[in-house]
């Protein structure tokens, strides 16, 4: 369950929540609540930016592959 006020949860839980948001693992209600808090909480926006960059870097070593010609 999402806690609307991130000051009430510790930093580790906030980091995990931001990661779950970035991966698209939250319910629609949790997404709405998270985005509401993120709109007014610069630290939470920083957490989201951190995870977005971290997850994007996971694909850096993957070489592009052309799709089969019959697709």
mmCIF file of the N, C-alpha and C atoms, coordinates in Angstrom:
data_MODEL
# 
_entry.id   MODEL 
# 
loop_
_atom_site.group_PDB 
_atom_site.id 
_atom_site.type_symbol 
_atom_site.label_atom_id 
_atom_site.label_alt_id 
_atom_site.label_comp_id 
_atom_site.label_asym_id 
_atom_site.label_entity_id 
_atom_site.label_seq_id 
_atom_site.pdbx_PDB_ins_code 
_atom_site.Cartn_x 
_atom_site.Cartn_y 
_atom_site.Cartn_z 
_atom_site.occupancy 
_atom_site.B_iso_or_equiv 
_atom_site.pdbx_formal_charge 
_atom_site.auth_seq_id 
_atom_site.auth_comp_id 
_atom_site.auth_asym_id 
_atom_site.auth_atom_id 
_atom_site.pdbx_PDB_model_num 
ATOM 1   N N  . UNK A 1 1  ? 0.844  -1.183  0.000   1.00 0.00 ? 1  UNK A N  1 
ATOM 2   C CA . UNK A 1 1  ? 0.000  0.000   0.000   1.00 0.00 ? 1  UNK A CA 1 
ATOM 3   C C  . UNK A 1 1  ? 0.883  1.238   0.000   1.00 0.00 ? 1  UNK A C  1 
ATOM 4   N N  . UNK A 1 2  ? 0.533  2.210   -0.793  1.00 0.00 ? 2  UNK A N  1 
ATOM 5   C CA . UNK A 1 2  ? 1.303  3.443   -0.914  1.00 0.00 ? 2  UNK A CA 1 
ATOM 6   C C  . UNK A 1 2  ? 0.984  4.385   0.228   1.00 0.00 ? 2  UNK A C  1 
ATOM 7   N N  . UNK A 1 3  ? 2.013  4.975   0.803   1.00 0.00 ? 3  UNK A N  1 
ATOM 8   C CA . UNK A 1 3  ? 1.841  5.988   1.838   1.00 0.00 ? 3  UNK A CA 1 
ATOM 9   C C  . UNK A 1 3  ? 1.994  7.342   1.174   1.00 0.00 ? 3  UNK A C  1 
ATOM 10  N N  . UNK A 1 4  ? 0.984  8.166   1.274   1.00 0.00 ? 4  UNK A N  1 
ATOM 11  C CA . UNK A 1 4  ? 0.930  9.429   0.534   1.00 0.00 ? 4  UNK A CA 1 
ATOM 12  C C  . UNK A 1 4  ? 1.984  10.434  0.975   1.00 0.00 ? 4  UNK A C  1 
ATOM 13  N N  . UNK A 1 5  ? 2.372  10.416  2.207   1.00 0.00 ? 5  UNK A N  1 
ATOM 14  C CA . UNK A 1 5  ? 3.346  11.384  2.686   1.00 0.00 ? 5  UNK A CA 1 
ATOM 15  C C  . UNK A 1 5  ? 4.673  10.652  2.877   1.00 0.00 ? 5  UNK A C  1 
ATOM 16  N N  . UNK A 1 6  ? 5.627  10.933  2.013   1.00 0.00 ? 6  UNK A N  1 
ATOM 17  C CA . UNK A 1 6  ? 6.884  10.191  2.062   1.00 0.00 ? 6  UNK A CA 1 
ATOM 18  C C  . UNK A 1 6  ? 7.707  10.513  3.298   1.00 0.00 ? 6  UNK A C  1 
ATOM 19  N N  . UNK A 1 7  ? 7.413  11.607  3.996   1.00 0.00 ? 7  UNK A N  1 
ATOM 20  C CA . UNK A 1 7  ? 8.127  11.903  5.231   1.00 0.00 ? 7  UNK A CA 1 
ATOM 21  C C  . UNK A 1 7  ? 7.833  10.863  6.304   1.00 0.00 ? 7  UNK A C  1 
ATOM 22  N N  . UNK A 1 8  ? 6.731  10.132  6.141   1.00 0.00 ? 8  UNK A N  1 
ATOM 23  C CA . UNK A 1 8  ? 6.346  9.123   7.120   1.00 0.00 ? 8  UNK A CA 1 
ATOM 24  C C  . UNK A 1 8  ? 7.030  7.780   6.889   1.00 0.00 ? 8  UNK A C  1 
ATOM 25  N N  . UNK A 1 9  ? 7.780  7.639   5.801   1.00 0.00 ? 9  UNK A N  1 
ATOM 26  C CA . UNK A 1 9  ? 8.472  6.385   5.532   1.00 0.00 ? 9  UNK A CA 1 
ATOM 27  C C  . UNK A 1 9  ? 9.962  6.655   5.457   1.00 0.00 ? 9  UNK A C  1 
ATOM 28  N N  . UNK A 1 10 ? 10.745 5.605   5.732   1.00 0.00 ? 10 UNK A N  1 
ATOM 29  C CA . UNK A 1 10 ? 12.180 5.834   5.729   1.00 0.00 ? 10 UNK A CA 1 
ATOM 30  C C  . UNK A 1 10 ? 12.717 5.891   4.304   1.00 0.00 ? 10 UNK A C  1 
ATOM 31  N N  . UNK A 1 11 ? 13.941 6.359   4.186   1.00 0.00 ? 11 UNK A N  1 
ATOM 32  C CA . UNK A 1 11 ? 14.561 6.598   2.886   1.00 0.00 ? 11 UNK A CA 1 
ATOM 33  C C  . UNK A 1 11 ? 14.667 5.309   2.065   1.00 0.00 ? 11 UNK A C  1 
ATOM 34  N N  . UNK A 1 12 ? 14.929 4.191   2.735   1.00 0.00 ? 12 UNK A N  1 
ATOM 35  C CA . UNK A 1 12 ? 15.052 2.928   2.025   1.00 0.00 ? 12 UNK A CA 1 
ATOM 36  C C  . UNK A 1 12 ? 13.716 2.522   1.382   1.00 0.00 ? 12 UNK A C  1 
ATOM 37  N N  . UNK A 1 13 ? 12.628 2.708   2.106   1.00 0.00 ? 13 UNK A N  1 
ATOM 38  C CA . UNK A 1 13 ? 11.312 2.405   1.546   1.00 0.00 ? 13 UNK A CA 1 
ATOM 39  C C  . UNK A 1 13 ? 10.979 3.356   0.398   1.00 0.00 ? 13 UNK A C  1 
ATOM 40  N N  . UNK A 1 14 ? 11.361 4.620   0.541   1.00 0.00 ? 14 UNK A N  1 
ATOM 41  C CA . UNK A 1 14 ? 11.119 5.598   -0.518  1.00 0.00 ? 14 UNK A CA 1 
ATOM 42  C C  . UNK A 1 14 ? 11.890 5.218   -1.779  1.00 0.00 ? 14 UNK A C  1 
ATOM 43  N N  . UNK A 1 15 ? 13.125 4.745   -1.600  1.00 0.00 ? 15 UNK A N  1 
ATOM 44  C CA . UNK A 1 15 ? 13.928 4.315   -2.745  1.00 0.00 ? 15 UNK A CA 1 
ATOM 45  C C  . UNK A 1 15 ? 13.268 3.120   -3.443  1.00 0.00 ? 15 UNK A C  1 
ATOM 46  N N  . UNK A 1 16 ? 12.793 2.169   -2.666  1.00 0.00 ? 16 UNK A N  1 
ATOM 47  C CA . UNK A 1 16 ? 12.150 0.992   -3.239  1.00 0.00 ? 16 UNK A CA 1 
ATOM 48  C C  . UNK A 1 16 ? 10.871 1.389   -3.975  1.00 0.00 ? 16 UNK A C  1 
ATOM 49  N N  . UNK A 1 17 ? 10.117 2.297   -3.407  1.00 0.00 ? 17 UNK A N  1 
ATOM 50  C CA . UNK A 1 17 ? 8.890  2.757   -4.040  1.00 0.00 ? 17 UNK A CA 1 
ATOM 51  C C  . UNK A 1 17 ? 9.187  3.462   -5.362  1.00 0.00 ? 17 UNK A C  1 
ATOM 52  N N  . UNK A 1 18 ? 10.226 4.281   -5.382  1.00 0.00 ? 18 UNK A N  1 
ATOM 53  C CA . UNK A 1 18 ? 10.608 4.964   -6.617  1.00 0.00 ? 18 UNK A CA 1 
ATOM 54  C C  . UNK A 1 18 ? 11.048 3.958   -7.679  1.00 0.00 ? 18 UNK A C  1 
ATOM 55  N N  . UNK A 1 19 ? 11.757 2.922   -7.261  1.00 0.00 ? 19 UNK A N  1 
ATOM 56  C CA . UNK A 1 19 ? 12.173 1.878   -8.205  1.00 0.00 ? 19 UNK A CA 1 
ATOM 57  C C  . UNK A 1 19 ? 10.960 1.143   -8.757  1.00 0.00 ? 19 UNK A C  1 
ATOM 58  N N  . UNK A 1 20 ? 10.013 0.810   -7.903  1.00 0.00 ? 20 UNK A N  1 
ATOM 59  C CA . UNK A 1 20 ? 8.803  0.121   -8.345  1.00 0.00 ? 20 UNK A CA 1 
ATOM 60  C C  . UNK A 1 20 ? 8.006  0.991   -9.314  1.00 0.00 ? 20 UNK A C  1 
ATOM 61  N N  . UNK A 1 21 ? 7.940  2.274   -9.037  1.00 0.00 ? 21 UNK A N  1 
ATOM 62  C CA . UNK A 1 21 ? 7.257  3.197   -9.939  1.00 0.00 ? 21 UNK A CA 1 
ATOM 63  C C  . UNK A 1 21 ? 7.948  3.207   -11.297 1.00 0.00 ? 21 UNK A C  1 
ATOM 64  N N  . UNK A 1 22 ? 9.273  3.310   -11.280 1.00 0.00 ? 22 UNK A N  1 
ATOM 65  C CA . UNK A 1 22 ? 10.056 3.374   -12.514 1.00 0.00 ? 22 UNK A CA 1 
ATOM 66  C C  . UNK A 1 22 ? 9.870  2.123   -13.361 1.00 0.00 ? 22 UNK A C  1 
ATOM 67  N N  . UNK A 1 23 ? 9.743  0.978   -12.708 1.00 0.00 ? 23 UNK A N  1 
ATOM 68  C CA . UNK A 1 23 ? 9.555  -0.290  -13.418 1.00 0.00 ? 23 UNK A CA 1 
ATOM 69  C C  . UNK A 1 23 ? 8.104  -0.551  -13.806 1.00 0.00 ? 23 UNK A C  1 
ATOM 70  N N  . UNK A 1 24 ? 7.199  0.322   -13.383 1.00 0.00 ? 24 UNK A N  1 
ATOM 71  C CA . UNK A 1 24 ? 5.789  0.147   -13.724 1.00 0.00 ? 24 UNK A CA 1 
ATOM 72  C C  . UNK A 1 24 ? 5.100  -0.933  -12.911 1.00 0.00 ? 24 UNK A C  1 
ATOM 73  N N  . UNK A 1 25 ? 5.522  -1.114  -11.668 1.00 0.00 ? 25 UNK A N  1 
ATOM 74  C CA . UNK A 1 25 ? 4.985  -2.181  -10.831 1.00 0.00 ? 25 UNK A CA 1 
ATOM 75  C C  . UNK A 1 25 ? 3.865  -1.732  -9.897  1.00 0.00 ? 25 UNK A C  1 
ATOM 76  N N  . UNK A 1 26 ? 3.574  -0.446  -9.864  1.00 0.00 ? 26 UNK A N  1 
ATOM 77  C CA . UNK A 1 26 ? 2.543  0.059   -8.957  1.00 0.00 ? 26 UNK A CA 1 
ATOM 78  C C  . UNK A 1 26 ? 1.165  -0.023  -9.598  1.00 0.00 ? 26 UNK A C  1 
ATOM 79  N N  . UNK A 1 27 ? 0.157  -0.128  -8.765  1.00 0.00 ? 27 UNK A N  1 
ATOM 80  C CA . UNK A 1 27 ? -1.227 -0.113  -9.245  1.00 0.00 ? 27 UNK A CA 1 
ATOM 81  C C  . UNK A 1 27 ? -1.559 1.297   -9.742  1.00 0.00 ? 27 UNK A C  1 
ATOM 82  N N  . UNK A 1 28 ? -2.610 1.437   -10.530 1.00 0.00 ? 28 UNK A N  1 
ATOM 83  C CA . UNK A 1 28 ? -2.990 2.783   -10.996 1.00 0.00 ? 28 UNK A CA 1 
ATOM 84  C C  . UNK A 1 28 ? -3.215 3.768   -9.843  1.00 0.00 ? 28 UNK A C  1 
ATOM 85  N N  . UNK A 1 29 ? -3.795 3.304   -8.763  1.00 0.00 ? 29 UNK A N  1 
ATOM 86  C CA . UNK A 1 29 ? -4.029 4.178   -7.614  1.00 0.00 ? 29 UNK A CA 1 
ATOM 87  C C  . UNK A 1 29 ? -2.704 4.593   -6.976  1.00 0.00 ? 29 UNK A C  1 
ATOM 88  N N  . UNK A 1 30 ? -1.771 3.645   -6.885  1.00 0.00 ? 30 UNK A N  1 
ATOM 89  C CA . UNK A 1 30 ? -0.468 3.956   -6.319  1.00 0.00 ? 30 UNK A CA 1 
ATOM 90  C C  . UNK A 1 30 ? 0.312  4.916   -7.216  1.00 0.00 ? 30 UNK A C  1 
ATOM 91  N N  . UNK A 1 31 ? 0.178  4.744   -8.534  1.00 0.00 ? 31 UNK A N  1 
ATOM 92  C CA . UNK A 1 31 ? 0.832  5.652   -9.479  1.00 0.00 ? 31 UNK A CA 1 
ATOM 93  C C  . UNK A 1 31 ? 0.311  7.068   -9.278  1.00 0.00 ? 31 UNK A C  1 
ATOM 94  N N  . UNK A 1 32 ? -1.003 7.217   -9.192  1.00 0.00 ? 32 UNK A N  1 
ATOM 95  C CA . UNK A 1 32 ? -1.581 8.547   -8.989  1.00 0.00 ? 32 UNK A CA 1 
ATOM 96  C C  . UNK A 1 32 ? -1.061 9.182   -7.704  1.00 0.00 ? 32 UNK A C  1 
ATOM 97  N N  . UNK A 1 33 ? -1.028 8.399   -6.626  1.00 0.00 ? 33 UNK A N  1 
ATOM 98  C CA . UNK A 1 33 ? -0.557 8.927   -5.343  1.00 0.00 ? 33 UNK A CA 1 
ATOM 99  C C  . UNK A 1 33 ? 0.929  9.264   -5.417  1.00 0.00 ? 33 UNK A C  1 
ATOM 100 N N  . UNK A 1 34 ? 1.723  8.389   -6.010  1.00 0.00 ? 34 UNK A N  1 
ATOM 101 C CA . UNK A 1 34 ? 3.158  8.617   -6.129  1.00 0.00 ? 34 UNK A CA 1 
ATOM 102 C C  . UNK A 1 34 ? 3.425  9.881   -6.935  1.00 0.00 ? 34 UNK A C  1 
ATOM 103 N N  . UNK A 1 35 ? 2.751  10.024  -8.060  1.00 0.00 ? 35 UNK A N  1 
ATOM 104 C CA . UNK A 1 35 ? 2.961  11.205  -8.901  1.00 0.00 ? 35 UNK A CA 1 
ATOM 105 C C  . UNK A 1 35 ? 2.521  12.480  -8.200  1.00 0.00 ? 35 UNK A C  1 
ATOM 106 N N  . UNK A 1 36 ? 1.480  12.386  -7.379  1.00 0.00 ? 36 UNK A N  1 
ATOM 107 C CA . UNK A 1 36 ? 1.052  13.548  -6.604  1.00 0.00 ? 36 UNK A CA 1 
ATOM 108 C C  . UNK A 1 36 ? 2.124  14.001  -5.631  1.00 0.00 ? 36 UNK A C  1 
ATOM 109 N N  . UNK A 1 37 ? 2.745  13.040  -4.970  1.00 0.00 ? 37 UNK A N  1 
ATOM 110 C CA . UNK A 1 37 ? 3.814  13.374  -4.029  1.00 0.00 ? 37 UNK A CA 1 
ATOM 111 C C  . UNK A 1 37 ? 5.057  13.841  -4.774  1.00 0.00 ? 37 UNK A C  1 
ATOM 112 N N  . UNK A 1 38 ? 5.376  13.163  -5.876  1.00 0.00 ? 38 UNK A N  1 
ATOM 113 C CA . UNK A 1 38 ? 6.564  13.523  -6.635  1.00 0.00 ? 38 UNK A CA 1 
ATOM 114 C C  . UNK A 1 38 ? 6.467  14.960  -7.167  1.00 0.00 ? 38 UNK A C  1 
ATOM 115 N N  . UNK A 1 39 ? 5.259  15.425  -7.436  1.00 0.00 ? 39 UNK A N  1 
ATOM 116 C CA . UNK A 1 39 ? 5.067  16.783  -7.949  1.00 0.00 ? 39 UNK A CA 1 
ATOM 117 C C  . UNK A 1 39 ? 5.508  17.848  -6.949  1.00 0.00 ? 39 UNK A C  1 
ATOM 118 N N  . UNK A 1 40 ? 5.514  17.503  -5.659  1.00 0.00 ? 40 UNK A N  1 
ATOM 119 C CA . UNK A 1 40 ? 5.872  18.491  -4.639  1.00 0.00 ? 40 UNK A CA 1 
ATOM 120 C C  . UNK A 1 40 ? 7.108  18.101  -3.828  1.00 0.00 ? 40 UNK A C  1 
ATOM 121 N N  . UNK A 1 41 ? 7.705  16.954  -4.133  1.00 0.00 ? 41 UNK A N  1 
ATOM 122 C CA . UNK A 1 41 ? 8.838  16.455  -3.353  1.00 0.00 ? 41 UNK A CA 1 
ATOM 123 C C  . UNK A 1 41 ? 10.066 16.287  -4.253  1.00 0.00 ? 41 UNK A C  1 
ATOM 124 N N  . UNK A 1 42 ? 10.984 17.251  -4.225  1.00 0.00 ? 42 UNK A N  1 
ATOM 125 C CA . UNK A 1 42 ? 12.162 17.162  -5.096  1.00 0.00 ? 42 UNK A CA 1 
ATOM 126 C C  . UNK A 1 42 ? 13.046 15.951  -4.794  1.00 0.00 ? 42 UNK A C  1 
ATOM 127 N N  . UNK A 1 43 ? 13.087 15.504  -3.533  1.00 0.00 ? 43 UNK A N  1 
ATOM 128 C CA . UNK A 1 43 ? 13.880 14.323  -3.203  1.00 0.00 ? 43 UNK A CA 1 
ATOM 129 C C  . UNK A 1 43 ? 13.321 13.073  -3.876  1.00 0.00 ? 43 UNK A C  1 
ATOM 130 N N  . UNK A 1 44 ? 12.011 12.965  -3.938  1.00 0.00 ? 44 UNK A N  1 
ATOM 131 C CA . UNK A 1 44 ? 11.389 11.824  -4.600  1.00 0.00 ? 44 UNK A CA 1 
ATOM 132 C C  . UNK A 1 44 ? 11.630 11.888  -6.105  1.00 0.00 ? 44 UNK A C  1 
ATOM 133 N N  . UNK A 1 45 ? 11.593 13.090  -6.679  1.00 0.00 ? 45 UNK A N  1 
ATOM 134 C CA . UNK A 1 45 ? 11.928 13.235  -8.102  1.00 0.00 ? 45 UNK A CA 1 
ATOM 135 C C  . UNK A 1 45 ? 13.364 12.801  -8.357  1.00 0.00 ? 45 UNK A C  1 
ATOM 136 N N  . UNK A 1 46 ? 14.265 13.135  -7.448  1.00 0.00 ? 46 UNK A N  1 
ATOM 137 C CA . UNK A 1 46 ? 15.658 12.698  -7.578  1.00 0.00 ? 46 UNK A CA 1 
ATOM 138 C C  . UNK A 1 46 ? 15.768 11.182  -7.522  1.00 0.00 ? 46 UNK A C  1 
ATOM 139 N N  . UNK A 1 47 ? 15.002 10.558  -6.641  1.00 0.00 ? 47 UNK A N  1 
ATOM 140 C CA . UNK A 1 47 ? 15.000 9.091   -6.553  1.00 0.00 ? 47 UNK A CA 1 
ATOM 141 C C  . UNK A 1 47 ? 14.523 8.489   -7.874  1.00 0.00 ? 47 UNK A C  1 
ATOM 142 N N  . UNK A 1 48 ? 13.456 9.032   -8.429  1.00 0.00 ? 48 UNK A N  1 
ATOM 143 C CA . UNK A 1 48 ? 12.948 8.543   -9.711  1.00 0.00 ? 48 UNK A CA 1 
ATOM 144 C C  . UNK A 1 48 ? 14.005 8.703   -10.800 1.00 0.00 ? 48 UNK A C  1 
ATOM 145 N N  . UNK A 1 49 ? 14.639 9.866   -10.857 1.00 0.00 ? 49 UNK A N  1 
ATOM 146 C CA . UNK A 1 49 ? 15.670 10.107  -11.879 1.00 0.00 ? 49 UNK A CA 1 
ATOM 147 C C  . UNK A 1 49 ? 16.825 9.120   -11.720 1.00 0.00 ? 49 UNK A C  1 
ATOM 148 N N  . UNK A 1 50 ? 17.208 8.853   -10.484 1.00 0.00 ? 50 UNK A N  1 
ATOM 149 C CA . UNK A 1 50 ? 18.275 7.886   -10.221 1.00 0.00 ? 50 UNK A CA 1 
ATOM 150 C C  . UNK A 1 50 ? 17.908 6.519   -10.790 1.00 0.00 ? 50 UNK A C  1 
ATOM 151 N N  . UNK A 1 51 ? 16.711 6.034   -10.478 1.00 0.00 ? 51 UNK A N  1 
ATOM 152 C CA . UNK A 1 51 ? 16.311 4.697   -10.936 1.00 0.00 ? 51 UNK A CA 1 
ATOM 153 C C  . UNK A 1 51 ? 16.117 4.659   -12.442 1.00 0.00 ? 51 UNK A C  1 
ATOM 154 N N  . UNK A 1 52 ? 15.569 5.704   -13.021 1.00 0.00 ? 52 UNK A N  1 
ATOM 155 C CA . UNK A 1 52 ? 15.382 5.723   -14.478 1.00 0.00 ? 52 UNK A CA 1 
ATOM 156 C C  . UNK A 1 52 ? 16.731 5.605   -15.178 1.00 0.00 ? 52 UNK A C  1 
ATOM 157 N N  . UNK A 1 53 ? 17.721 6.328   -14.705 1.00 0.00 ? 53 UNK A N  1 
ATOM 158 C CA . UNK A 1 53 ? 19.063 6.260   -15.285 1.00 0.00 ? 53 UNK A CA 1 
ATOM 159 C C  . UNK A 1 53 ? 19.695 4.895   -15.026 1.00 0.00 ? 53 UNK A C  1 
ATOM 160 N N  . UNK A 1 54 ? 19.547 4.400   -13.822 1.00 0.00 ? 54 UNK A N  1 
ATOM 161 C CA . UNK A 1 54 ? 20.119 3.094   -13.468 1.00 0.00 ? 54 UNK A CA 1 
ATOM 162 C C  . UNK A 1 54 ? 19.560 1.990   -14.368 1.00 0.00 ? 54 UNK A C  1 
ATOM 163 N N  . UNK A 1 55 ? 18.247 1.943   -14.507 1.00 0.00 ? 55 UNK A N  1 
ATOM 164 C CA . UNK A 1 55 ? 17.639 0.893   -15.323 1.00 0.00 ? 55 UNK A CA 1 
ATOM 165 C C  . UNK A 1 55 ? 17.969 1.069   -16.802 1.00 0.00 ? 55 UNK A C  1 
ATOM 166 N N  . UNK A 1 56 ? 18.063 2.306   -17.271 1.00 0.00 ? 56 UNK A N  1 
ATOM 167 C CA . UNK A 1 56 ? 18.421 2.549   -18.669 1.00 0.00 ? 56 UNK A CA 1 
ATOM 168 C C  . UNK A 1 56 ? 19.843 2.053   -18.945 1.00 0.00 ? 56 UNK A C  1 
ATOM 169 N N  . UNK A 1 57 ? 20.739 2.209   -18.003 1.00 0.00 ? 57 UNK A N  1 
ATOM 170 C CA . UNK A 1 57 ? 22.123 1.779   -18.185 1.00 0.00 ? 57 UNK A CA 1 
ATOM 171 C C  . UNK A 1 57 ? 22.256 0.260   -18.262 1.00 0.00 ? 57 UNK A C  1 
ATOM 172 N N  . UNK A 1 58 ? 21.280 -0.464  -17.769 1.00 0.00 ? 58 UNK A N  1 
ATOM 173 C CA . UNK A 1 58 ? 21.340 -1.923  -17.833 1.00 0.00 ? 58 UNK A CA 1 
ATOM 174 C C  . UNK A 1 58 ? 21.337 -2.437  -19.266 1.00 0.00 ? 58 UNK A C  1 
ATOM 175 N N  . UNK A 1 59 ? 20.885 -1.613  -20.193 1.00 0.00 ? 59 UNK A N  1 
ATOM 176 C CA . UNK A 1 59 ? 20.829 -2.041  -21.596 1.00 0.00 ? 59 UNK A CA 1 
ATOM 177 C C  . UNK A 1 59 ? 22.035 -1.566  -22.405 1.00 0.00 ? 59 UNK A C  1 
ATOM 178 N N  . UNK A 1 60 ? 22.947 -0.858  -21.780 1.00 0.00 ? 60 UNK A N  1 
ATOM 179 C CA . UNK A 1 60 ? 24.087 -0.296  -22.506 1.00 0.00 ? 60 UNK A CA 1 
ATOM 180 C C  . UNK A 1 60 ? 24.931 -1.350  -23.223 1.00 0.00 ? 60 UNK A C  1 
ATOM 181 N N  . UNK A 1 61 ? 25.067 -2.524  -22.647 1.00 0.00 ? 61 UNK A N  1 
ATOM 182 C CA . UNK A 1 61 ? 25.920 -3.560  -23.232 1.00 0.00 ? 61 UNK A CA 1 
ATOM 183 C C  . UNK A 1 61 ? 25.178 -4.489  -24.188 1.00 0.00 ? 61 UNK A C  1 
ATOM 184 N N  . UNK A 1 62 ? 23.916 -4.223  -24.432 1.00 0.00 ? 62 UNK A N  1 
ATOM 185 C CA . UNK A 1 62 ? 23.146 -5.074  -25.330 1.00 0.00 ? 62 UNK A CA 1 
ATOM 186 C C  . UNK A 1 62 ? 23.244 -4.519  -26.744 1.00 0.00 ? 62 UNK A C  1 
ATOM 187 N N  . UNK A 1 63 ? 23.761 -5.338  -27.626 1.00 0.00 ? 63 UNK A N  1 
ATOM 188 C CA . UNK A 1 63 ? 23.922 -4.917  -29.018 1.00 0.00 ? 63 UNK A CA 1 
ATOM 189 C C  . UNK A 1 63 ? 22.554 -4.895  -29.716 1.00 0.00 ? 63 UNK A C  1 
ATOM 190 N N  . UNK A 1 64 ? 22.336 -3.930  -30.610 1.00 0.00 ? 64 UNK A N  1 
ATOM 191 C CA . UNK A 1 64 ? 21.076 -3.900  -31.344 1.00 0.00 ? 64 UNK A CA 1 
ATOM 192 C C  . UNK A 1 64 ? 20.979 -5.116  -32.270 1.00 0.00 ? 64 UNK A C  1 
ATOM 193 N N  . UNK A 1 65 ? 19.758 -5.550  -32.494 1.00 0.00 ? 65 UNK A N  1 
ATOM 194 C CA . UNK A 1 65 ? 19.501 -6.697  -33.347 1.00 0.00 ? 65 UNK A CA 1 
ATOM 195 C C  . UNK A 1 65 ? 18.469 -6.290  -34.390 1.00 0.00 ? 65 UNK A C  1 
ATOM 196 N N  . UNK A 1 66 ? 18.768 -6.552  -35.638 1.00 0.00 ? 66 UNK A N  1 
ATOM 197 C CA . UNK A 1 66 ? 17.794 -6.264  -36.698 1.00 0.00 ? 66 UNK A CA 1 
ATOM 198 C C  . UNK A 1 66 ? 16.682 -7.307  -36.650 1.00 0.00 ? 66 UNK A C  1 
ATOM 199 N N  . UNK A 1 67 ? 15.450 -6.866  -36.856 1.00 0.00 ? 67 UNK A N  1 
ATOM 200 C CA . UNK A 1 67 ? 14.341 -7.829  -36.852 1.00 0.00 ? 67 UNK A CA 1 
ATOM 201 C C  . UNK A 1 67 ? 14.431 -8.725  -38.099 1.00 0.00 ? 67 UNK A C  1 
ATOM 202 N N  . UNK A 1 68 ? 13.870 -9.922  -38.001 1.00 0.00 ? 68 UNK A N  1 
ATOM 203 C CA . UNK A 1 68 ? 13.853 -10.800 -39.182 1.00 0.00 ? 68 UNK A CA 1 
ATOM 204 C C  . UNK A 1 68 ? 13.166 -10.092 -40.370 1.00 0.00 ? 68 UNK A C  1 
ATOM 205 N N  . UNK A 1 69 ? 13.617 -10.390 -41.568 1.00 0.00 ? 69 UNK A N  1 
ATOM 206 C CA . UNK A 1 69 ? 13.091 -9.735  -42.773 1.00 0.00 ? 69 UNK A CA 1 
ATOM 207 C C  . UNK A 1 69 ? 11.601 -9.984  -42.968 1.00 0.00 ? 69 UNK A C  1 
ATOM 208 N N  . UNK A 1 70 ? 11.106 -11.105 -42.506 1.00 0.00 ? 70 UNK A N  1 
ATOM 209 C CA . UNK A 1 70 ? 9.678  -11.430 -42.734 1.00 0.00 ? 70 UNK A CA 1 
ATOM 210 C C  . UNK A 1 70 ? 8.735  -10.777 -41.725 1.00 0.00 ? 70 UNK A C  1 
ATOM 211 N N  . UNK A 1 71 ? 9.238  -9.923  -40.884 1.00 0.00 ? 71 UNK A N  1 
ATOM 212 C CA . UNK A 1 71 ? 8.369  -9.257  -39.909 1.00 0.00 ? 71 UNK A CA 1 
ATOM 213 C C  . UNK A 1 71 ? 7.850  -7.967  -40.452 1.00 0.00 ? 71 UNK A C  1 
# 
